Amino acid sequence: METGLDNLCVNTIRMLSVDCVERAKSGHPGMPMGAATMAYVLWTRFLRHNPLNPKWPDRDRFVLSAGHGSMLLYSLLHLTGYDLPLEELKNFRQWGSKTPGHPESGHTPGVETTTGPLGQGFANGVGMAVAEQFLASHFNRAGHEIVNHYTYGIVSDGDLMEGVSHEAASLAGHLKLGKLIYLYDDNHITIDGSTDLAFTEDRAGRFRSYGWHVQQVDDGNNIEAIENAIKEAQQEKDRPSFIAIRTHIGFGSPNKQDTSSVHGEPLGTEEIKLTKENLGWPLEPDCFIPDEALKHFRQAVEMGEEREKEWRDQVRSYEKAYPEMAKEWDQWINNELPDGWDSNMTVFPSDPKGMATRVASGMVLNAIASNLPNLMGGSADLAPSNKTLIKGEEAFQDGHYNGRNFYFGVREHGMGSILNGMALHGGVIPYGGTFLVFSDYMRPAIRLAAMMGLKVIYIFTHDSIGLGEDGPTHQPIEQLAALRAIPNLTVIRPCDANETAEAWRFALEDRKGPVALALTRQGVPTLDRDKFASARGLHRGAYILNEAHNGTPDLMLIASGSEIQIAIDASQEIKEKGIAVRVVSMPSWQVFDRQPEEYRNQVLPHEIKVRVAIEAGSTQGWHRYVGEKSHVVGIDHFGASAPSKTLYEKFGITVDRVVEEALRLLKEK
Ligand SMILES: Cc1ncc(C[n+]2csc(CCOP(=O)(O)OP(=O)(O)O)c2C)c(N)n1
C-alpha cells in the first residue's frame, strides 16, 4: 500500500537527483526521476545490505546498469546511510568527489560495479549470480546457508539494445540463474528520441524465449504492483527474472517528462521550479531531504547491522561444524592463495622440439587447479584450442553449480563482462579463453576489468601468424599493441613452456588487475635453462636470456613469445662473426615498465644503441624499447592464409632478416 511517506521518499530521490545534476550543470536527471519508485521499493523493502559494511560478503548485489543515471544510485546510497555525505552529492561530477559522472566501483562505497558503457552492468550481474551459485553450491550445507543472496539490477532500453546483454541474458536463461532479478526501466526513450525509432522488438517475448521469468508492471509508480512483482520474482527459483516496468522518464517535469531532453542535461531553473510545484515539493532549499524521509531510509542501517549480525552468527556455527570449509571460505573471500598453492607447478624439461605455449598453459592450469578449487572458467567455445578445460571437473550447469568448467558459448563479449561480474562478486578466480584476435570482441569488458583492477585471467591463444592456414581473419596483428595500450592490463607473451608456468604464477599472485596471456598455437622449443637464464626472469617483464660472453654487447636482440627462438638463432650467427650480442626475452612490457630504473638500465643499457626487436605483430610501440635508429622486425599489414612457416618467410620474420638488419645497423653506427 502506498502511503504519504512512500510518496515523500520517492520524491526525495527524484528531487535530490534533479538538484545535484543542476548544481553540476551536467548529468542525467530523467532516468532517476522515472525509476525512483522501483528503486525505492527495491532498496527499502527487499535489498539485504549493510550500509555500514558495504563489503559484507553475503549482501545482495545491486547493479545500476544504466550508469548514466548515477545520481539515482548516489541518492540511494546517501539516504540509506552509506559513507557518502550530502556534501559529496552536492559535488556531483567534480574533481576529487566521491560522485563521479558514472558509478565507479572501488571509488564510492556501495557501488558494486563500474557502469556507464551500456550493457556491461547487465552482464556483470549475470557473472555475480554465477559466482553466488558456485559459492553456495560449494559451501552451503543443510542448515548452514552462508551464501544466500540475490543479484538485482536496474536495466534500461540502452542496456537491452546492446549486444552484450543478449549474450549474457541468453546464458543466464540457459543456466537458470534463479536469484538474478532485473527491473527494466521501460520508458520508451533514449537520447535520440522514442524507442520507436530503432527498438521495436517484443522485449518481454525476447526474455521469455531466453528462458527468463517475465512480468510486466504497467504503472511504474505503483508501489504495490512493483513490490508484488519482486516478491514473485524471488519465489521463482529456476529462472532469472525480468520485470518490465512502464515508467516515464523525467517523471514530474511538466514540459520534459517523456522526452529525450531530460537526457544529459539539467532540467534548468525554470523547469525545476515547475517540477517542484507539480510534485508539491518546497522550492528551497535545494537538495532538500525531509526528516521523515531520511529517518525512513536510514532504517537500512539498523536493519543491515542486524542482518549482518545474524549472518555472522551463522558463520560462527558453520565454523564449528565445518572448520576446514570455514577456513577455505575465509581464504576465498579475502582473495588469498592457500600456502603451497603452487606446489604442483609444472617444471618443463628442456626439449628442442618443445610444445606450444597454449599446451603448456593447459598443463599448468591442470597442475595448479587441484590446489586452487576456486579457480574457475572456460572458453568462448574454443576449449579444445585454448586448453582451458580442467580435467576431471564438472561443467557449471543448472543442477551442477559446483562445476568449475564454464561454457560461455560463442559469446566473447558476454564472457568478458561475466568474468568481471564473477571477479567483482569475489570468492572466485575467473579465467576465460578465446583466440587472441577475438580479444577485440571483448575489449569493452577488458577495459573495464583494467579500470576496476579486477583479478581476471585471459587465455588468448593462436597469438600470431604462426596459427597459419586460418588466414588473416584469424591472425592477430594489432591485438598485442591494442591490449598493451589499455592501462592497468598486464599482457604477457611467454616464449616457452617454463615462461608460461611463470606467467600463470604471475597472473595468480599479481593483485593489481587483469592479466592477458598471449599463447602460441604452434610448438616452440622448451629452452635449456642451464644454458639460458631462469624463466623466473619473467616476473621482471624482461630479462637477459643469453648474455654476450665475448665481451660487452655490441648489440641486443629483444623478442617475445615464439620469436625468441629466431632471436636465439640469429644471435648464434652473429656471434660467429665475432660480434658480442645479448638476447633479451621480453614477455611483458607493463611488468618491465614497473621495475626500478636501475634494473631497466641493466637489461637495456643506454650504451647499447644497436637493437633489433622481433615480434610477429604490429611494430607499434616497440620503438620505445629499441630507440629510433634501431629496427623492429614485425608485421604492419594483415596476414594471409598459408602454412605458418611460409608466412614467417614471406613476411620476413626470419633469422636471415634479423641478422641482416643487425649487421646493417652495426655498419651504420
Ligand atoms: C555503450 C554505450 N553507448 C552509448 C552510450 C551513450 N548513452 C548514454 S545514455 C544513452 C541512451 C540511454 O537510453 P536508455 O538506456 O533508454 O536510458 P534512459 O533513456 O532511460 O535514461 C546513450 C546512448 C553509452 N553510455 N554506452
The ligand as an SDF file (V2000), in Angstrom:
LIG
                    3D

 26 27  0  0  0  0  0  0  0  0999 V2000
   27.8890    1.5870  -24.9720 C   0  0  0  0  0  0  0  0  0  0  0  0
   27.2830    2.9400  -24.8400 C   0  0  0  0  0  0  0  0  0  0  0  0
   26.9080    3.5980  -25.9310 N   0  0  0  0  0  0  0  0  0  0  0  0
   26.3910    4.8560  -25.8520 C   0  0  0  0  0  0  0  0  0  0  0  0
   26.2510    5.4630  -24.6420 C   0  0  0  0  0  0  0  0  0  0  0  0
   25.7510    6.8850  -24.5540 C   0  0  0  0  0  0  0  0  0  0  0  0
   24.4410    6.9210  -23.9090 N   0  0  0  0  0  0  0  0  0  0  0  0
   24.2630    7.2770  -22.6430 C   0  0  0  0  0  0  0  0  0  0  0  0
   22.6770    7.1970  -22.1670 S   0  0  0  0  0  0  0  0  0  0  0  0
   22.1710    6.6690  -23.6910 C   0  0  0  0  0  0  0  0  0  0  0  0
   20.7400    6.3860  -24.0070 C   0  0  0  0  0  0  0  0  0  0  0  0
   20.1760    5.6400  -22.9570 C   0  0  0  0  0  0  0  0  0  0  0  0
   18.8440    5.3920  -23.1520 O   0  0  0  0  0  0  0  0  0  0  0  0
   18.2060    4.4180  -22.0900 P   0  0  0  0  0  0  0  0  0  0  0  0
   19.1350    3.3020  -21.8910 O   0  0  0  0  0  0  0  0  0  0  0  0
   16.8460    4.1160  -22.5270 O   0  0  0  0  0  0  0  0  0  0  0  0
   18.2210    5.2710  -20.7840 O   0  0  0  0  0  0  0  0  0  0  0  0
   17.0950    6.3100  -20.3610 P   0  0  0  0  0  0  0  0  0  0  0  0
   16.6600    7.0000  -21.6070 O   0  0  0  0  0  0  0  0  0  0  0  0
   16.0210    5.5330  -19.7720 O   0  0  0  0  0  0  0  0  0  0  0  0
   17.7870    7.2200  -19.4000 O   0  0  0  0  0  0  0  0  0  0  0  0
   23.2530    6.5810  -24.5390 C   0  0  0  0  0  0  0  0  0  0  0  0
   23.1550    6.1770  -25.9510 C   0  0  0  0  0  0  0  0  0  0  0  0
   26.6500    4.7390  -23.5070 C   0  0  0  0  0  0  0  0  0  0  0  0
   26.5620    5.2430  -22.2940 N   0  0  0  0  0  0  0  0  0  0  0  0
   27.1310    3.4810  -23.6310 N   0  0  0  0  0  0  0  0  0  0  0  0
  1  2  1  0
  2  3  1  0
  2 26  2  0
  3  4  2  0
  4  5  1  0
  5  6  1  0
  5 24  2  0
  6  7  1  0
  7  8  2  0
  7 22  1  0
  8  9  1  0
  9 10  1  0
 10 11  1  0
 10 22  2  0
 11 12  1  0
 12 13  1  0
 13 14  1  0
 14 15  2  0
 14 16  1  0
 14 17  1  0
 17 18  1  0
 18 19  2  0
 18 20  1  0
 18 21  1  0
 22 23  1  0
 24 25  1  0
 24 26  1  0
M  CHG  1   7   1
M  END
$$$$
